Amino acid sequence: MDDRQRIINVIREGLKDDENVYALWLEGADGLGRTDSFSDVDFWLDVEDGTEEQILDKCEQLLSSLGNLDFIEKIDHPHRQIFQRNLHIEDMSEYLLIDICVQSHSRGGAGSTFYTDDIAEFPLVLFDKAEVITILPPERMSVEELRPVFERCAAKYSQRPRLTKYIKRGRFLEAYSCFEAYVRQPIINMLRLIYTPRHYEYGYIHLSEHFPRKVVEELEELYIITSVSDIENLLEKADEIYYDAYNSLKGMM
């Protein structure tokens, strides 16, 4: 049995009879069937409110039975009902990081509802004692939710003078920073609205898997930069990519 499966087994077997744990599933590469030798393990748990830290402590104890934990990081998750820790077991692959997210049961389906056509998030269910996990057929995102994102992208991209002034001054670092903030990032976000609208906030995460190969290759051209003149020369290409996406979306917004 490989280390990955040992990790999954010890967490599943150690929690399946815990009355405070309602569901356990894997996301990331496991959920999407894309694991390789570089994949980490992304656990998600739904637990009784008030027991979140206790369950995370229990996960640590279970994992320590497989070896010394040489890395433990407590994450201050922005959502008040999600508690997170990252861990690693000594002598296992450096890439085999263990990410554990515990959500409060009262959060409901917000973090445990998935769609059959989702190319970014899908669960590999290890157990679900309270029917916490819901898998729905494909569903389009509402225009009302996506329109503000579209408008923010357009507003950001329109701030070209913030970039061009540094190009004219010949200041590479400042121009590079503005090229990222006011050109590349809005392009990525606009393309997210086309290819992964349900996860428009993902940014660069697994971008190469979520966008068509041709689109990825076009984007890669925007990252070959060593000088201010490179940035200036890429503006026409950037406009081409951006306005193709913009015009594709404009009629729907």
N, C-alpha and C positions, 0 to 999 in steps of 0.2 A: 504494500500500500504506500503511495507517495505521500509526501508531507502535506500537500494541499488537502487530500482526502482525510488524513488523520486530523487536521485542524477542523474540518467540517464535521467529522464524526464526533469529536469530543465535545463540541458545542451543542450539537443536536441531541446527543444522548444525555448530556448533563442538564439540559433545560426542558426536555420534552415532558417531564413529569412535574415541573415546577408550576404550582397553581397560579403564580403571578405572571407567567409568560403565556400569552395567548397565541402568538404566531412567530414563526422564524422563517426567514427566507433570504436568499442570496440575490444580489443585484449585480451590476457591472458585467464583466466578461462571463461569469457563470450563468447569469440569467439570459444572456444573449447567445450563449453557446460559442463564445469566441476565446476561451482561455488558451493561453500559451505559456511558455516558460517565464514570461515577464509579468504575468497577471497577478494582481493582488487578490485578496478575498474580501468581498464587501457583504458583511452580515447586516441584516435589518431585523429588529425585534419589536413587537408590539407588547407592552407590559402594563400591568396595573399601575395606575397613577400613584406616585409617591414611592415606587420601588425601583425607579430608573437607575439610580446610582448603585443600589444594592445588586441589581442584576448585572451591571457592568463589572462590579467587583467579583461577582461569581464567574463571569466570563474570564476574567484575569486568572482566577484560581484554576479554572478548568484548563486554560491554555498553558499554565505553568506546569501542569502535569506532563506536558510534552517536552519541556526544556525550560531553561532560564529565559525569562523575558528581558532582553537587553535593550528594549525601547518601549516606553509607555508614554503616550502623549494624550493629555486630556484636552479635548477641543471645546472651545466656547462656541457652541453652535448658535447661529443667529436666531433660529426658531426656538422659542421658549419651551416647546414640548418635544424637542429632540436633544438627546444627550449622546455624546460621541467620544470614542477613544480610538487611537491608532496604536498598534502593538507590533512587535516582531519577536520571534523566538530565535535565540542564539543557535548558530550552526545550521539554520535553514537558509535557503536562498535569500540573498539581499533584496530580491524583488518581491518576495512573498510577505508583503506587509498585510496586516489584518486590520481592517477598518470596521468598527462596530458602531452602528447607530441604533439607539433605542428610542422609540417614540412612545409617548403616553397614550394609553388606550382611549382616553377621551378626545384625542385628536381626530378620531374617526377615520373616514376613508381618504382624507387629504393626502396621506403618504403611502397608502396601500391600494390605490386604484390604478390600474394599468390598462393599456389598449393593445389589441392584438396586432396592430400595424406599427407599433412604436419601435423604431430602430435604435433608440437611445436608452430606454429603461424597460426592463421586463423581469419578472421574478422567477427564480427557481425555488419553489416552495418546499421547505423541509418539514414543516408541520403548520397546521392552522386549526387550532382547537375551537376558535370562536368565529369562524368565517369572517375573518378580518380582511382578507385579500379579495379584491373584486377585479375581474378581468372583463373589460367591455369591448364590444366591436368598435371598429374605426369610427372616429368622431372628429369633425372639423372644429378647430378653434374659432371662437366668435370674433367677428370683426371688431366688436367693441373692446375686446381685450388687446387685440393686436395693433389697432390703429395708433394708440399712444406710443408704442414701441417704434412703429414705422415713422411717426412724426419726430421722435427724438433722434432717430438715425439721420433723417433728412436735415434736421437742425444742426446736428453735429457736423455733418459733411459740408454744410454751407459755410462753415467757419474757416474757409481756405486762407484768408489773410493771416491767420495765426501762424500758418506754415510758411507762406510765401515770403513773409518779412524776414524770416531766418534764412531762407534760401538766398534772398538778395543780399543779406549780410554775410553770407558764407559761413554760418555757424552750424557745423554738422550735428553736434549733439542735440541742440535745441530743435533743429529741423527734423532730426530723426524722431525725437519724442513727439513732436506735433504730427508727423506723418503717421505715426502709430495711433495717436488719439483722435485725429480728425479725418483720417483717410482709411487706414486699414481696419480699425475697430468698427466704424460704421458700416463698412463693406461686409465684414464678417457678420455683424448683427442683422443686416438687411438680408443676407443669404440665409441666415438662420430662419427668418420668417418664411422663406420659400421651402426649405428642405426639412427643418425640424421646428415648426411653429409651436409645438407643444413645449419645446425646450429652447425658447428664443434667448434665454439667459446663459446658455452653455458656453458661449464664446469659443475658445480654441479646443475645448474638451472633445477629444475623439473626432475632431473636425474631418480628418482624412477618411474616416469611415462613414461619416454622415453625408458628405457632399459627393456628387459624381466625380469620377477621376479627372475628367476634363476641367471641371471647375477648380479642383484642387491644384492642378498643374498651372492654371492661369493665376491663381492666388500666389503660388510659389514664386512667380516672377517678381512679385512685389516685395520679396524678402531678400533679394540679391542686391545689397546696398553696401557700398564702401565709401561713398562721398556725397557731398551736397548735390553735385551734378547728377548722380545716379537717382536721387530722390526727384529732382526736377524732371528728369527724362521719363520717370515712371508715372507722372501725373496723368498723362494721356491714357495709358493703359488702365490706371485706377479708375478714371472717369468711365471708360468703356465697361468695366465690370460693374461698377456701381449703378450706372444709369440703365444697364440691361436689367438688373435686379429691381431697381426703382420703378421702371416702366412696367415690369411684369406684375408688380404689386399694386401700383397706383390705382388701377381700375377696380380692384377689389376692396380698397380702403375708403 
